[in-house]
Amino acid sequence: MARQGGQGLARVAVVVRAGATPLWWLGVFAAGVGTLVPGLTGRRIGVLAGAALFIIGTAVVAGLRRKRYTALIRSAVRAGKHDVLQDRAVSVRNWRRGHRWWLVLAFVAALGSAFAVPAAAGMLLAGCGAGLRLKAAWLGRRELAENALLWVRVDWLDGRGGRPAGSAVKAYRSTGIAAGDAAPGGARRRTAALV
C-alpha cells in the first residue's frame, strides 16, 4: 500500500495496448462472419471497402494524440519510492472490464452492418486493434530510447481504466527499464531462460 504521498501507477503502454487484442479478434471474427453474407453491395465491394477502412483505422488510431503523448513523455518525472506499480494483468483487466459493453456493441454493430457492406465494419474494428498495437510499439521505442518506463497515475485514468493521455493526466512518471512485469511497449515480460 502507498505511504507518504505514494500513488498507484499503471504502465502507459499497457493501458494503450489493453484494447488491441479484443478489438483485433472481434474484428477478425466479425469480418469472417460478414463474408458469409452477400449484403447489399456484394462481398467483393465489402471486402475492398473493409481493406480501405482497415488501413484508415490503423493509421488514425496509431497516430491519434501523438503530440499529447510526446509532451507528457518530455515532462515525465521520476517515480517516488512509495509509488505502487500496478501489475500488467491488473491494468489489462481494468481496461477490458471498463470497456466490455463498448466492445460488445462494436461487435454487434460490425455483425449487423455485414447485411449492408459485408466484412467492412469488422475489418475497421480489426484496424483499430492494429492501430493500438502500433501505438504501444511506438511508446515502447520511446521508452527504450529514454531508457525509462512510462507510468501514469491510476486515479488520473478515466472511470473505465483508459485514456492515459486524457485531459486529467498532468504528467507521467518514469522508472528504470527493469521495473514492473511488462516489457517496453506493454507486452508481457519474458524471463531469461536458465542455462
Residue, then its C-alpha position, 0 to 999 in steps of 0.5 A: m500500500a502507498r505511504q507518504g504521498g505514494q500513488g498507484l501507477a499503471r504502465v502507459a503502454v499497457v493501458v494503450r495496448a489493453g484494447a488491441t487484442p479484443l478489438w483485433w479478434l472481434g474484428v477478425f471474427a466479425a469480418g469472417v462472419g460478414t463474408l458469409v453474407p452477400g449484403l447489399t453491395g456484394r462481398r467483393i465491394g465489402v471486402l475492398a471497402g473493409a481493406a480501405l477502412f482497415i488501413i484508415g483505422t490503423a493509421v488514425v488510431a496509431g497516430l491519434r494524440r501523438k503530440r499529447y503523448t510526446a509532451l507528457i513523455r518530455s515532462a515525465v518525472r521520476a517515480g517516488k519510492h512509495d509509488v505502487l506499480q500496478d501489475r500488467a494483468v491488473s491494468v489489462r483487466n481494468w481496461r477490458r472490464g471498463h470497456r466490455w459493453w463498448l466492445v460488445l456493441a462494436f461487435v454487434a454493430a460490425l455483425g449487423s452492418a455485414f447485411a449492408v457492406p459485408a466484412a467492412a465494419g469488422m475489418l475497421l474494428a480489426g484496424c483499430g486493434a492494429g492501430l493500438r498495437l502500433k501505438a504501444a510499439w511506438l511508446g515502447r521505442r520511446e521508452l527504450a530510447e529514454n531508457a525509462l518506463l512510462w507510468v501514469r497515475v491510476d486515479w488520473l485514468d478515466g472511470r473505465g481504466g483508459r485514456p492515459a493521455g486524457s485531459a486529467v493526466k498532468a504528467y507521467r512518471s518514469t522508472g528504470i527499464a527493469a521495473g514492473d512485469a511488462a516489457p517496453g511497449g506493454a507486452r508481457r515480460r519474458t524471463a531469461a531462460l536458465v542455462 
